[in-house]
């Protein structure tokens, strides 16, 4: 229920408006002057203030300005016994939603109030979404207690509220984009766009068009002007992932942006000014790339103003149980699965594995494990075959053929159960050919599903 505060020194007017507005389903609060109005605002969640211009202790127009400064979401409707254009103009400048004369109340107040409440509710929803976004991409949501990840988070926090370019280094799947988002949403640019592009996903011409935009007719198929990501990210942040894959000719255009804050679209001659923060990332050794002539040294020094090295999972082994639990809970909710716990053997198997794909690989393994698990606990048998094989060793710590075959047989049977006997889908999930699956079914004498 929305709450309306009526501020007027005439009790009869307050009572009349309260009855009219209350009958429409609003909660109504009354105040006879400016001082009491502020007390009501402090102790009630007021959405709309209907205020007389002439109050014993305040000029209503000035009161409007003070209320909007303290409660920016709240909307104000000003009332006056005698219409005054100057007061009306100043009230709107001070943030009033509208300004009407008394006597028009019965005709105008309810429709006007409805529109003001609609605006308040919309702004509240926007604020809630922004708050969720801030929480989702905050540093607090980066999981880990290991010293190396804590060091990386502390460095990122320190640089987030500056405009310095940041270079994120680390193996594939270490969470470079997650860090880039946290840096953006922890900065003064958070109300503006965060845009990301993987430089390895496009050829030279297409990447140039995606980043810098183009003019109509610049090349075949360019039928209209296109804004590039740098322009779209104006006053915000552009994240360039895999920057080491960028063509050296494009590197010079990016360098111009960093040096002059301007660029030229493909097919254009006029420069465009931008205010954009660049965060880049790579798993390459850029110093070596410079030696081999594939990366510009001057661009490297521009990007390398502030460097953060993100640790691989093998450097933060104690974080694997926390990450696994997070993904297990997330995918259990998404797939409506009853998985609630992880067995000790399951966690130890995860910690023994060498995660070439780091967090990204772990996330994929956890999703698959949760989907296939039919009980409420994840065990070693929930893991993909290659991870099960790593843990199917005998007393002398050597892998036996019998154990490997047993694990493979069990895993194939579980996947067939999950697909209700659909062998094509089972082969896809197992990442093997359909012919291979049929051979394994015959070899292991797997029963009908």
C-alpha positions as CSV (number, residue, x, y, z in Angstrom):
1,X,0.0,0.0,0.0
2,X,1.3,3.4,-0.9
3,X,1.4,6.2,1.7
4,X,0.5,9.8,1.2
5,X,1.4,12.7,3.5
6,X,-0.9,15.7,3.5
7,X,0.7,18.9,4.8
8,X,-1.7,21.8,5.4
9,X,-2.3,24.1,8.4
10,X,-6.1,24.0,7.8
11,X,-7.5,20.9,9.6
12,X,-10.7,20.9,7.5
13,X,-8.7,20.6,4.2
14,X,-6.5,17.9,5.7
15,X,-9.5,15.9,6.9
16,X,-11.4,16.3,3.5
17,X,-8.3,15.2,1.4
18,X,-7.6,12.3,3.8
19,X,-11.2,11.0,3.3
20,X,-11.0,11.3,-0.5
21,X,-7.6,9.7,-0.8
22,X,-8.2,7.1,1.9
23,X,-11.2,5.8,0.0
24,X,-8.9,5.1,-3.0
25,X,-7.0,2.6,-0.9
26,X,-4.0,4.8,0.1
27,X,-2.7,5.0,3.6
28,X,-2.9,8.7,4.7
29,X,-0.7,10.6,7.2
30,X,-1.3,14.2,8.2
31,X,1.0,17.1,9.2
32,X,0.0,20.7,10.0
33,X,3.4,22.4,9.3
34,X,6.9,21.8,7.8
35,X,8.5,20.7,11.0
36,X,5.9,18.0,11.7
37,X,6.1,17.0,8.0
38,X,9.8,16.1,8.4
39,X,9.0,14.1,11.5
40,X,6.4,12.1,9.6
41,X,8.8,11.6,6.8
42,X,11.4,10.2,9.2
43,X,9.1,7.7,10.8
44,X,7.0,6.7,7.8
45,X,7.7,5.3,4.3
46,X,6.0,8.2,2.5
47,X,5.6,7.9,-1.3
48,X,3.8,11.2,-2.2
49,X,3.5,14.5,-0.3
50,X,0.6,16.8,-1.0
51,X,1.7,20.1,0.4
52,X,0.2,23.6,0.8
53,X,2.4,26.4,-0.5
54,X,1.7,28.6,2.6
55,X,2.7,27.0,5.9
56,X,3.1,28.6,9.3
57,X,6.8,27.8,9.5
58,X,7.9,27.1,5.9
59,X,7.4,28.3,2.4
60,X,6.0,25.2,0.7
61,X,8.0,25.7,-2.4
62,X,11.3,25.7,-0.4
63,X,10.0,22.8,1.6
64,X,9.6,20.9,-1.6
65,X,13.3,21.4,-2.5
66,X,14.4,20.2,1.0
67,X,12.2,17.1,0.9
68,X,13.5,16.1,-2.6
69,X,17.1,16.5,-1.5
70,X,16.5,14.2,1.5
71,X,14.0,11.8,-0.1
72,X,14.6,11.8,-3.9
73,X,12.2,9.0,-4.6
74,X,9.3,10.8,-2.9
75,X,7.0,12.9,-5.2
76,X,5.4,16.2,-4.2
77,X,2.1,17.8,-5.4
78,X,1.9,21.5,-4.4
79,X,-1.4,23.1,-3.5
80,X,-2.2,26.8,-3.3
81,X,-5.4,28.9,-2.7
82,X,-4.3,31.4,-5.2
83,X,-2.6,30.3,-8.4
84,X,0.8,32.0,-8.9
85,X,2.8,31.3,-12.0
86,X,6.2,32.2,-10.4
87,X,5.5,29.8,-7.5
88,X,4.4,27.1,-9.9
89,X,7.6,27.4,-12.0
90,X,9.8,27.4,-9.0
91,X,8.0,24.4,-7.4
92,X,8.7,22.4,-10.6
93,X,12.3,23.5,-10.6
94,X,12.6,22.4,-7.0
95,X,11.4,18.9,-8.0
96,X,7.6,19.0,-7.5
97,X,5.6,16.5,-9.6
98,X,2.9,19.1,-10.2
99,X,1.3,22.3,-8.9
100,X,-2.5,22.9,-8.7
101,X,-4.8,25.4,-7.1
102,X,-7.3,24.4,-4.4
103,X,-10.8,24.0,-5.7
104,X,-9.5,21.8,-8.6
105,X,-8.8,19.1,-6.0
106,X,-11.9,17.0,-6.7
107,X,-11.3,17.0,-10.5
108,X,-7.5,16.7,-10.6
109,X,-6.1,15.4,-7.3
110,X,-6.8,11.7,-7.7
111,X,-5.6,11.3,-11.3
112,X,-2.6,13.4,-10.4
113,X,-1.9,11.3,-7.3
114,X,-2.3,8.1,-9.4
115,X,0.4,9.2,-11.8
116,X,2.7,10.3,-9.0
117,X,2.4,7.0,-7.3
118,X,3.0,5.2,-10.6
119,X,6.3,7.1,-11.0
120,X,7.3,6.4,-7.4
121,X,6.7,2.6,-7.8
122,X,8.6,2.6,-11.1
123,X,11.6,4.3,-9.4
124,X,11.5,1.9,-6.5
125,X,11.6,-1.1,-8.9
126,X,14.6,0.5,-10.7
127,X,16.4,1.0,-7.4
128,X,15.7,-2.6,-6.4
129,X,17.1,-3.9,-9.7
130,X,20.2,-1.7,-9.4
131,X,20.7,-2.9,-5.8
132,X,20.4,-6.5,-6.9
133,X,22.9,-5.8,-9.7
134,X,25.3,-4.1,-7.3
135,X,25.1,-7.1,-5.0
136,X,25.4,-9.7,-7.8
137,X,28.6,-8.2,-9.1
138,X,30.1,-7.0,-5.8
139,X,33.5,-8.1,-4.5
140,X,31.6,-9.9,-1.7
141,X,30.3,-12.4,-4.2
142,X,33.8,-13.5,-5.3
143,X,34.2,-16.8,-3.5
144,X,37.4,-17.7,-1.8
145,X,39.5,-17.6,1.5
146,X,42.9,-18.4,0.1
147,X,45.6,-15.7,0.5
148,X,46.1,-15.3,-3.2
149,X,42.5,-14.7,-4.0
150,X,42.2,-12.3,-1.1
151,X,45.2,-10.4,-2.3
152,X,43.7,-10.1,-5.8
153,X,40.3,-8.9,-4.3
154,X,42.1,-6.2,-2.2
155,X,44.0,-4.9,-5.2
156,X,40.8,-4.8,-7.2
157,X,39.0,-2.9,-4.5
158,X,41.7,-0.3,-4.3
159,X,41.7,0.4,-8.0
160,X,37.9,0.2,-8.6
161,X,37.1,3.7,-7.6
162,X,39.7,5.2,-9.9
163,X,39.7,5.6,-13.6
164,X,43.0,3.8,-14.1
165,X,43.2,1.1,-16.8
166,X,43.4,-2.4,-15.4
167,X,45.1,-5.4,-16.9
168,X,43.9,-8.8,-15.5
169,X,46.3,-11.7,-15.9
170,X,45.6,-15.3,-15.4
171,X,44.9,-18.7,-16.9
172,X,41.7,-19.4,-18.8
173,X,38.7,-19.7,-16.5
174,X,40.2,-17.9,-13.5
175,X,37.3,-15.4,-13.4
176,X,38.8,-12.4,-15.1
177,X,35.4,-11.1,-16.3
178,X,33.9,-11.5,-12.8
179,X,36.7,-9.3,-11.5
180,X,36.2,-6.8,-14.3
181,X,32.5,-6.5,-13.4
182,X,33.2,-6.1,-9.7
183,X,35.7,-3.3,-10.5
184,X,33.1,-1.6,-12.6
185,X,30.2,-1.9,-10.1
186,X,32.5,-0.8,-7.3
187,X,33.3,2.4,-9.2
188,X,31.6,5.8,-9.7
189,X,30.8,4.5,-13.3
190,X,28.5,1.8,-12.1
191,X,25.3,3.6,-13.2
192,X,26.6,3.5,-16.8
193,X,27.3,0.6,-19.2
194,X,29.6,-2.3,-18.6
195,X,30.3,-3.9,-21.9
196,X,32.5,-6.9,-22.7
197,X,34.0,-8.4,-25.9
198,X,36.3,-11.4,-26.4
199,X,38.9,-10.3,-28.9
200,X,39.6,-13.8,-30.0
201,X,36.1,-14.4,-31.1
202,X,36.2,-12.1,-34.2
203,X,38.3,-11.6,-37.3
204,X,40.2,-8.3,-37.7
205,X,37.5,-6.5,-39.8
206,X,34.6,-7.6,-37.7
207,X,36.3,-6.9,-34.4
208,X,37.2,-3.3,-35.6
209,X,33.5,-2.8,-36.5
210,X,32.3,-4.2,-33.2
211,X,34.6,-2.1,-31.1
212,X,34.8,1.2,-33.0
213,X,31.5,1.1,-35.1
214,X,31.2,2.0,-38.7
215,X,29.5,4.4,-41.2
216,X,26.9,3.3,-43.7
217,X,28.7,2.2,-46.9
218,X,32.0,1.6,-45.2
219,X,32.1,-2.0,-46.5
220,X,29.8,-4.5,-48.2
221,X,26.8,-5.1,-46.0
222,X,27.2,-1.9,-44.0
223,X,23.7,-0.5,-44.8
224,X,23.5,1.9,-41.9
225,X,25.6,3.6,-39.2
226,X,26.6,1.5,-36.3
227,X,27.7,2.6,-32.8
228,X,30.7,0.6,-31.6
229,X,31.1,-0.8,-28.1
230,X,33.5,2.1,-27.1
231,X,30.8,4.6,-27.9
232,X,28.1,2.5,-26.2
233,X,30.3,2.3,-23.1
234,X,30.8,6.1,-22.9
235,X,31.0,7.1,-19.2
236,X,31.2,3.4,-18.4
237,X,33.6,0.5,-18.8
238,X,34.7,-1.6,-21.7
239,X,36.2,-5.0,-20.9
240,X,38.5,-6.4,-23.6
241,X,39.0,-10.1,-22.9
242,X,41.9,-11.9,-24.6
243,X,43.5,-8.6,-25.6
244,X,46.6,-10.5,-26.6
245,X,44.7,-11.8,-29.6
246,X,43.9,-8.3,-31.0
247,X,45.4,-7.6,-34.4
248,X,48.4,-5.2,-34.2
249,X,46.7,-2.7,-36.5
250,X,43.7,-2.5,-34.2
251,X,46.0,-2.1,-31.3
252,X,47.1,1.3,-32.7
253,X,43.4,2.5,-32.8
254,X,42.9,1.4,-29.2
255,X,46.1,3.2,-28.2
256,X,44.7,6.4,-29.7
257,X,41.6,6.0,-27.5
258,X,43.7,5.7,-24.4
259,X,45.9,8.6,-25.3
260,X,43.4,11.1,-26.6
261,X,39.9,9.8,-25.6
262,X,38.8,9.8,-29.2
263,X,38.5,7.4,-32.1
264,X,37.4,7.3,-35.7
265,X,34.6,4.9,-36.9
266,X,35.3,2.6,-39.8
267,X,34.6,4.5,-43.0
268,X,34.5,7.9,-41.3
269,X,36.9,10.8,-41.1
270,X,35.5,12.7,-38.1
271,X,36.8,11.7,-34.6
272,X,34.4,10.9,-31.8
273,X,35.2,11.9,-28.2
274,X,34.5,9.3,-25.4
275,X,35.0,9.0,-21.7
276,X,35.5,5.2,-21.2
277,X,37.5,3.1,-18.8
278,X,39.3,0.2,-20.4
279,X,39.8,-3.1,-18.4
280,X,41.6,-5.8,-20.4
281,X,42.6,-9.4,-19.7
282,X,44.8,-12.0,-21.2
283,X,46.3,-15.4,-20.5
284,X,49.2,-14.7,-22.8
285,X,52.7,-13.4,-21.8
286,X,52.5,-9.9,-23.3
287,X,56.2,-9.2,-22.7
288,X,57.0,-12.2,-24.9
289,X,54.4,-11.1,-27.4
290,X,56.1,-7.7,-27.6
291,X,59.5,-9.4,-28.2
292,X,58.0,-11.4,-31.1
293,X,56.4,-8.3,-32.6
294,X,52.8,-9.3,-32.0
295,X,51.9,-6.7,-29.4
296,X,52.7,-3.0,-29.2
297,X,55.0,-2.0,-26.4
298,X,53.4,1.4,-26.1
299,X,49.9,-0.1,-25.8
300,X,51.2,-2.5,-23.2
301,X,52.4,0.3,-20.9
302,X,49.0,2.1,-21.3
303,X,47.1,-1.1,-20.4
304,X,49.5,-2.1,-17.7
305,X,48.9,0.9,-15.4
306,X,47.5,-1.4,-12.7
307,X,48.0,-5.2,-13.0
308,X,46.2,-7.9,-11.1
309,X,47.3,-11.5,-11.3
310,X,44.4,-14.0,-10.7
311,X,45.5,-17.3,-9.2
312,X,44.6,-20.6,-10.8
313,X,42.7,-23.3,-8.9
314,X,45.9,-25.2,-8.2
315,X,47.2,-22.1,-6.4
316,X,44.0,-21.9,-4.3
317,X,43.1,-25.5,-3.5
318,X,41.4,-24.6,-0.3
319,X,38.8,-22.7,-2.2
320,X,37.6,-25.7,-4.3
321,X,35.2,-27.0,-1.6
322,X,33.6,-23.5,-1.3
323,X,33.2,-23.1,-5.1
324,X,31.9,-26.6,-5.5
325,X,29.3,-26.1,-2.8
326,X,28.2,-22.8,-4.3
327,X,27.7,-24.4,-7.8
328,X,26.1,-27.5,-6.3
329,X,23.5,-25.4,-4.5
330,X,23.0,-23.2,-7.6
331,X,22.4,-26.0,-10.0
332,X,20.3,-28.0,-7.6
333,X,17.9,-25.0,-7.5
334,X,18.0,-24.5,-11.3
335,X,17.4,-28.2,-12.1
336,X,15.0,-28.8,-9.2
337,X,17.3,-31.5,-8.0
338,X,17.4,-32.9,-4.4
339,X,21.2,-32.8,-4.1
340,X,22.0,-31.3,-0.7
341,X,25.5,-32.5,0.3
342,X,28.9,-33.5,-1.1
343,X,30.7,-36.6,0.2
344,X,34.2,-36.4,1.5
345,X,35.5,-38.6,-1.4
346,X,33.8,-36.3,-3.9
347,X,35.5,-33.1,-2.5
348,X,38.9,-34.8,-2.3
349,X,38.5,-36.0,-5.9
350,X,37.9,-32.4,-6.9
351,X,40.9,-31.2,-5.0
352,X,43.2,-33.8,-6.5
353,X,42.2,-33.0,-10.1
354,X,44.3,-30.6,-12.2
355,X,41.8,-28.0,-13.4
356,X,43.2,-26.8,-16.8
357,X,40.0,-24.8,-17.3
358,X,40.0,-23.6,-13.6
359,X,36.7,-22.2,-12.3
360,X,34.9,-22.5,-15.6
361,X,35.8,-26.2,-15.9
362,X,34.8,-26.8,-12.2
363,X,31.5,-25.1,-12.8
364,X,30.7,-27.4,-15.9
365,X,31.7,-30.5,-13.9
366,X,29.4,-29.5,-11.0
367,X,26.5,-28.8,-13.4
368,X,26.9,-32.2,-15.0
369,X,27.2,-34.0,-11.6
370,X,24.1,-32.4,-10.2
371,X,22.0,-33.2,-13.3
372,X,23.0,-36.9,-13.2
373,X,22.9,-37.4,-9.5
374,X,19.7,-39.3,-8.3
375,X,20.3,-39.2,-4.6
376,X,20.7,-36.3,-2.2
377,X,24.5,-36.6,-2.0
378,X,27.3,-36.1,-4.6
379,X,29.9,-38.9,-4.6
380,X,32.9,-39.8,-6.7
381,X,30.5,-41.8,-9.0
382,X,28.8,-38.5,-9.7
383,X,31.9,-37.2,-11.5
384,X,32.8,-37.5,-15.2
385,X,34.7,-40.6,-16.2
386,X,38.1,-39.0,-16.3
387,X,37.8,-37.6,-12.8
388,X,36.6,-41.0,-11.5
389,X,39.6,-42.7,-13.2
390,X,42.0,-40.4,-11.3
391,X,40.5,-41.8,-8.1
392,X,40.1,-45.4,-9.1
393,X,43.6,-46.5,-7.8
394,X,44.6,-49.6,-5.9
395,X,46.6,-49.9,-2.6
396,X,49.9,-49.2,-4.5
397,X,48.4,-46.0,-6.0
398,X,48.4,-47.5,-9.5
399,X,45.4,-47.5,-11.7
400,X,44.0,-51.0,-12.3
401,X,42.2,-51.9,-15.6
402,X,39.4,-53.6,-13.6
403,X,38.7,-50.4,-11.6
404,X,38.7,-48.3,-14.7
405,X,36.3,-50.6,-16.5
406,X,34.0,-50.7,-13.5
407,X,33.9,-46.9,-13.3
408,X,33.2,-46.6,-17.0
409,X,30.4,-49.1,-16.9
410,X,28.8,-47.5,-13.9
411,X,29.0,-44.0,-15.5
412,X,27.5,-45.1,-18.8
413,X,24.7,-46.9,-17.0
414,X,23.9,-43.8,-15.0
415,X,23.8,-41.5,-18.1
416,X,21.5,-44.0,-19.8
417,X,19.2,-43.9,-16.8
418,X,19.3,-40.1,-16.9
419,X,18.3,-40.0,-20.5
420,X,15.6,-42.8,-20.1
421,X,17.4,-45.0,-22.6
422,X,17.8,-42.3,-25.2
423,X,21.2,-43.4,-26.7
424,X,21.7,-40.4,-28.9
425,X,21.3,-38.0,-26.0
426,X,23.5,-40.3,-23.8
427,X,26.3,-40.3,-26.4
428,X,26.1,-36.5,-26.6
429,X,26.4,-36.1,-22.8
430,X,29.2,-38.6,-22.7
431,X,30.9,-36.8,-25.6
432,X,31.5,-40.0,-27.5
433,X,30.2,-41.3,-30.9
434,X,26.9,-43.3,-31.0
435,X,28.7,-46.3,-32.5
436,X,31.1,-46.2,-29.5
437,X,28.2,-46.1,-27.1
438,X,26.6,-49.2,-28.7
439,X,29.9,-51.0,-28.5
440,X,30.3,-50.1,-24.8
441,X,26.7,-51.3,-24.1
442,X,27.5,-54.6,-25.7
443,X,30.9,-54.9,-24.1
444,X,29.6,-54.2,-20.6
445,X,26.3,-56.1,-21.2
446,X,24.4,-53.1,-19.9
447,X,20.8,-53.9,-19.2
448,X,17.8,-52.2,-20.9
449,X,16.7,-48.9,-19.4
